[in-house]
Amino acid sequence: MSRMGDVLAGFQAVWEFDSDSVLIRFERGIRTPRLLQALGERRIPYEALAAVEQAPGKRGTVVLRAVPRPGADPLMEVADGQLKEAGDPYRLVLPAERDALAEYYADEIRAALGPYADTPAERHLVAAPTPPPSFKAYDGKASFDGRSVSFRWFWTGASSAKWKAGDQRFAVDELTGVVWRSPEIAGGYLRLVPRDADGRRPAEADQDPASVVFGMGYGLVHESLPFAAAVLEAVRAKAPGIPAGHVPAARPDPGGIADRIRHLGALHDAGLLTDDEFSAKKAQLLAEL
């Protein structure tokens, strides 16, 4: 590879080359997509790459794109090809006059690729980005503490099926995967795949207690995608322990619980909950106080 510390600066990103990896730093300017701003920087080992591509870009630019090996990067595995070009963290846009320089670095990266570049990675080789501890979906709040994922349903968005099921908590070692459908696509959602799913077809996301749905400004890409990637990384690593200094979750808000009990009462009055279901869910909520 080229000398350690070589830098290739493009629009909204800089690639800094090391002997075994490339450090990609993203600008925090107003024109930089929010996902890239949230990522900040990412270190990509050459062994995590399958190829590098160079092609003419729009309006007098040239594009250099590193191609990750399938399974090497939890972020790109969860994204599953749904990111827009501008939000692709493996894409560097340069002025067209730097075409020869881009070609030089493309050749350097190709020379550094490992012998298994054309095969899927057996494990994650790129660290997942630091996720937000929680984010708001349309029908609930999703939280992740490194050991478990929690869904707390919202009064205004959650379906009666989710209210019947109650708030959910999934230990990482009880999961086998995560499915993310971009909020920029109709019907976006984040779905957890429980170990006991046994290949059964899941319910629609708005009816599935293992899912939160996006839309109307909820579940934004720069929040929900890093969140999903971090959960997938933890699932593959077999549920790592909570890091030192973890702060226990705050006690539930009594006012919020009262609102949820009133909502359950409305469902009961409408005939959507039986007497027994209403009593059980009410007792469950009261037990949280």
C-alpha positions in Angstrom: 0.0 0.0 0.0 1.0 3.6 -0.3 2.8 5.5 2.5 1.1 5.6 5.9 -0.7 8.9 6.3 -1.4 9.5 2.6 -4.7 11.5 2.2 -7.2 11.7 -0.6 -9.6 14.6 0.0 -13.0 14.7 -1.8 -16.3 16.4 -1.4 -17.7 15.8 2.2 -15.2 13.1 3.0 -11.4 12.4 3.3 -9.7 9.0 2.9 -6.6 8.5 5.0 -4.6 5.5 4.0 -2.7 3.2 6.4 -0.8 0.0 5.8 -3.7 -2.3 6.6 -6.8 0.0 6.4 -8.3 3.2 5.2 -9.8 5.7 7.7 -12.8 7.5 6.2 -13.6 10.8 7.8 -16.8 12.7 7.0 -17.3 16.4 7.1 -20.0 18.0 9.3 -21.0 20.6 6.8 -24.6 21.5 6.1 -24.4 19.7 2.7 -23.2 16.5 4.2 -25.9 13.9 4.5 -27.0 13.4 8.1 -26.0 9.7 8.1 -22.4 10.5 7.2 -22.4 13.2 9.9 -23.6 10.7 12.4 -21.0 8.2 11.4 -18.2 10.7 11.9 -15.4 8.4 10.8 -15.0 4.7 10.0 -11.9 2.5 9.8 -12.2 0.0 7.0 -9.6 -2.9 6.9 -8.6 -3.8 3.4 -9.5 -7.4 4.2 -13.1 -6.1 4.5 -13.2 -5.0 0.9 -14.1 -7.0 -2.2 -13.1 -4.5 -4.8 -12.7 -0.8 -5.6 -14.5 0.9 -8.5 -13.8 4.2 -10.4 -16.3 5.9 -12.6 -17.2 9.4 -14.0 -19.6 11.3 -11.7 -22.1 14.1 -12.2 -21.2 17.7 -13.1 -17.4 17.3 -13.6 -16.6 14.8 -10.9 -15.0 11.3 -10.6 -16.3 8.7 -8.1 -14.1 6.3 -6.2 -16.1 3.6 -4.4 -14.8 0.8 -2.2 -17.0 -2.3 -2.3 -17.3 -4.1 1.0 -17.3 -7.9 1.2 -20.8 -9.3 2.0 -21.0 -9.8 5.7 -18.0 -7.7 6.6 -19.7 -4.5 7.7 -22.9 -4.7 9.9 -23.9 -1.3 8.7 -23.9 -2.2 5.0 -25.3 -5.7 5.8 -28.4 -4.1 7.4 -28.7 -1.4 4.8 -28.9 -4.1 2.1 -28.5 -1.8 -0.8 -31.2 0.7 0.3 -28.9 3.7 0.8 -29.0 6.6 -1.7 -25.8 7.3 -3.5 -25.2 10.5 -1.5 -25.4 8.6 1.8 -23.1 5.7 0.8 -20.2 5.8 3.3 -17.9 3.9 0.9 -18.2 6.5 -1.9 -15.8 9.3 -2.4 -16.5 12.1 -5.0 -13.6 14.1 -6.4 -13.1 16.8 -9.0 -12.7 15.4 -12.5 -9.2 16.8 -12.8 -8.1 14.4 -10.0 -9.1 11.4 -12.1 -5.5 10.2 -12.4 -5.0 10.4 -8.6 -8.2 8.5 -8.0 -6.9 5.8 -10.4 -3.6 5.6 -8.6 -5.3 5.0 -5.2 -7.8 2.6 -6.8 -4.8 0.5 -8.0 -3.2 0.8 -4.6 -6.3 -0.5 -2.8 -6.7 -3.4 -5.3 -3.1 -4.4 -4.6 -3.8 -4.5 -0.9 -6.9 -6.7 -1.1 -6.7 -10.0 0.7 -6.9 -13.5 -0.9 -10.5 -13.9 0.1 -11.8 -10.6 -1.4 -14.2 -12.5 -3.7 -15.8 -14.5 -0.9 -18.3 -13.4 1.9 -16.7 -12.6 5.2 -17.3 -15.2 8.0 -17.5 -12.4 10.6 -17.8 -8.7 10.9 -14.5 -7.0 10.0 -15.7 -3.4 10.4 -17.0 -2.1 13.7 -20.6 -1.0 13.8 -21.0 2.8 14.4 -21.9 4.0 17.8 -25.7 4.0 17.9 -28.0 6.4 19.6 -29.2 4.8 22.9 -32.8 5.1 21.6 -34.8 6.6 18.7 -38.4 7.3 18.1 -40.3 5.2 15.5 -43.9 6.1 14.5 -45.5 3.6 16.9 -42.9 3.4 19.7 -39.6 4.2 21.2 -36.7 1.7 20.5 -33.9 1.5 23.1 -30.7 -0.6 23.1 -28.3 -1.0 26.1 -25.8 -3.4 24.6 -27.6 -6.4 26.1 -31.2 -6.1 25.1 -33.5 -4.2 22.8 -36.7 -2.6 24.2 -39.8 -1.3 22.5 -42.2 1.0 24.4 -45.4 1.7 22.5 -46.8 5.2 21.9 -50.3 6.0 22.6 -50.9 7.7 19.3 -49.2 5.3 16.9 -49.2 1.7 18.2 -51.8 -0.8 16.9 -54.2 -2.6 19.2 -52.2 -5.8 18.6 -49.1 -4.2 20.1 -51.0 -2.7 23.0 -52.4 -6.2 23.8 -48.9 -7.6 23.6 -47.5 -4.9 25.9 -44.1 -3.3 25.9 -41.4 -5.6 24.7 -37.8 -6.5 25.7 -35.6 -8.8 23.6 -32.3 -10.1 25.0 -29.6 -10.1 22.3 -28.9 -13.8 22.7 -32.6 -14.5 22.0 -32.2 -13.0 18.5 -30.8 -14.3 15.2 -30.9 -11.1 13.2 -32.3 -7.7 12.3 -34.2 -6.5 9.3 -34.2 -2.8 8.4 -36.4 -1.3 5.7 -35.5 2.3 5.0 -37.8 5.1 6.2 -37.2 6.6 2.8 -39.1 3.7 1.3 -42.9 3.2 1.8 -43.5 0.9 4.7 -40.2 1.3 6.5 -39.6 -0.6 9.7 -37.0 -2.2 12.0 -37.8 -5.9 12.7 -36.0 -8.1 15.2 -35.8 -11.8 14.3 -36.3 -13.9 17.5 -34.5 -17.2 17.8 -37.9 -19.1 18.2 -39.3 -17.7 14.9 -38.7 -21.1 13.3 -39.0 -19.7 9.8 -42.6 -18.6 10.3 -43.9 -15.7 8.2 -44.0 -12.7 10.5 -47.0 -10.5 10.8 -47.1 -7.1 9.1 -44.7 -4.7 10.9 -47.5 -2.6 12.4 -49.0 -5.7 14.0 -45.7 -7.4 15.0 -44.5 -6.8 18.6 -41.0 -7.5 17.4 -41.1 -4.5 15.0 -41.3 -0.8 15.1 -42.6 1.1 12.0 -41.2 4.3 10.5 -42.8 7.2 8.6 -43.8 10.8 9.0 -40.4 11.9 10.2 -39.9 8.9 12.6 -37.1 6.3 12.4 -34.8 8.6 10.4 -31.9 6.8 8.6 -29.1 8.5 10.6 -30.7 7.1 13.8 -32.4 3.8 12.9 -29.7 2.4 10.7 -26.7 2.7 13.1 -29.0 1.4 15.8 -29.9 -1.7 13.7 -26.2 -2.2 12.8 -25.2 -2.1 16.5 -27.9 -4.6 17.4 -26.8 -6.9 14.5 -23.2 -6.7 15.7 -24.2 -7.6 19.2 -26.3 -10.6 17.9 -23.3 -11.9 16.0 -21.0 -11.5 18.9 -23.4 -13.5 21.2 -24.7 -10.7 23.4 -21.7 -8.9 25.0 -22.0 -7.7 28.5 -23.1 -4.2 29.3 -20.1 -1.9 29.3 -18.7 -0.5 32.5 -20.4 2.7 33.6 -23.8 1.7 32.2 -26.5 3.8 33.8 -29.7 1.8 34.7 -32.9 2.9 33.0 -34.9 5.5 34.8 -38.1 4.5 36.5 -41.2 4.8 34.3 -43.1 8.0 34.4 -46.3 7.5 36.4 -48.1 10.0 34.2 -47.2 8.0 31.1 -48.3 4.8 32.7 -51.6 6.4 33.6 -52.1 7.5 30.0 -51.4 3.9 28.8 -53.9 2.5 31.2 -56.5 4.9 29.9 -55.7 3.8 26.4 -56.1 0.1 27.5 -59.5 1.1 29.0 -60.5 2.6 25.6 -59.6 -0.6 23.8 -61.5 -2.6 26.5 -64.6 -0.4 26.0 -64.4 -0.9 22.3 -64.4 -4.6 22.7 -60.8 -5.1 21.5 -59.6 -6.4 24.9 -61.4 -9.0 27.0 -61.9 -8.4 30.7 -59.0 -10.8 31.5 -56.7 -9.2 29.0 -57.5 -5.7 30.3 -56.9 -6.8 33.9 -53.6 -8.5 33.1 -52.2 -5.6 31.1 -53.3 -3.1 33.7 -51.6 -5.1 36.5 -48.4 -5.4 34.3 -48.3 -1.6 34.0 -49.0 -0.9 37.6 -46.2 -3.3 38.5 -43.7 -1.0 36.7 -44.3 1.8 39.2 
